[in-house]
Amino acid sequence: MAVVLCGQPHADLCPPPPFPPSLVSENRAGKAGTQALAAWLANENISLEQFHAASCDLDLEILLKAIAGNRRLLEQTLTTLNISGNKVGG
């Protein structure tokens, strides 16, 4: 399954920096891809309603730390999170 990012921008937000899709190869993010994705998700300007990244070889410790640090994402925009099939520590 591929990393799928879905969302609608809010009028009061600037667009987040682009996520480098080249870091996700054949649905396998690995540590470098997880770190890049985490940096992107940590941006306070991001507005996502759904995040689907099942079985993408993500390091959940890194990813969840970034999501937890983005209060706006957690409390206001993110309604669906699917990270099944990934492991702590990648």
C-alpha positions in Angstrom: 0.0 0.0 0.0 1.3 3.5 -0.8 1.6 6.5 1.4 -1.5 8.5 0.8 -1.9 12.0 2.1 -5.3 13.5 1.9 -6.4 16.9 3.2 -8.0 20.2 2.5 -6.1 23.4 3.2 -7.5 25.8 5.7 -7.7 29.5 4.6 -5.5 30.6 7.5 -2.7 28.3 6.7 0.3 28.6 4.4 1.0 25.6 2.3 3.4 23.2 4.0 6.8 22.5 2.4 6.5 19.8 -0.3 7.1 16.2 0.8 9.9 14.6 -1.2 8.1 11.5 -2.7 11.5 10.2 -3.9 12.1 9.1 -0.3 9.3 6.6 -0.5 10.5 3.8 -2.8 8.2 0.9 -3.7 6.0 1.7 -0.7 9.0 1.4 1.6 9.9 4.6 3.4 12.7 3.2 5.6 14.4 5.4 8.2 15.3 8.3 5.8 11.8 8.4 4.4 10.2 8.3 7.8 12.5 11.2 9.0 11.5 13.3 6.0 7.9 12.5 6.4 8.1 13.3 10.2 9.7 16.6 9.4 6.9 17.4 7.0 4.2 16.3 9.5 5.7 18.3 12.3 5.1 21.5 10.3 2.4 23.6 12.1 1.1 24.8 8.7 0.1 21.3 7.6 -3.6 20.5 7.5 -4.5 16.8 6.9 -7.8 15.1 7.4 -6.6 11.6 6.6 -3.2 9.9 6.8 -2.9 6.4 5.3 0.5 4.8 5.5 -0.1 1.1 6.1 2.8 -1.3 5.6 5.3 1.2 4.3 8.3 0.3 6.5 7.8 3.4 8.6 9.6 3.8 12.0 6.5 4.5 14.2 8.6 5.9 17.0 9.8 8.7 14.8 6.5 9.2 13.0 4.3 9.3 16.1 6.7 11.7 17.9 6.3 14.2 15.0 2.5 13.8 14.9 2.2 14.2 18.7 4.3 17.4 18.5 1.9 19.0 16.0 -1.0 20.1 18.2 -3.0 21.7 15.4 -2.9 18.4 13.4 -3.9 16.3 16.4 -6.7 18.6 17.8 -8.1 20.3 14.7 -7.6 18.5 11.4 -6.6 14.8 11.5 -9.6 12.6 11.7 -8.2 9.3 10.3 -4.8 7.7 10.9 -3.9 4.3 9.4 -0.4 3.2 10.2 -1.1 -0.6 10.5 1.6 -3.0 9.4 4.5 -0.7 10.5 6.8 -1.4 13.4 8.4 0.6 16.2 12.0 1.0 15.2 11.1 0.5 11.5 
